[in-house]
Amino acid sequence: MATFDDFLKLDIRVGTIVEAKVFVNAKKPAYQLKVDLGEGIGIKKSSAQITQVYQPEDLIGKQVLAVVNFPPRQIANFLSEVLVLGTYSDQGVVLMTPDQPVKNGDKLG
């Protein structure tokens, strides 16, 4: 079982999606995202299997939560640097978003 200390090891931040495009080389349908995570972290890349719910053009400007302290993961020809968070819902993966606009880089706490 995970402990609260395990949770505290995760660095989860708010970022804004600034670019989204179809990830043509992915084994499963996915998008390549660029997420602005604010000063100190900057713009990071993420591969996200969210194609059932979202179109790339609808993602631009959307704020999301992302784990920023996992090691980068090579997915086909793309290096995914952060893990964008979502729920596995009936309609597909739904992104976790703040319910009000906040500053990029704000930390989940």
Order of alpha helices (4+ residues) and beta strands (2+ residues): alpha-beta-beta-beta-alpha-beta-beta-beta-beta-beta-beta
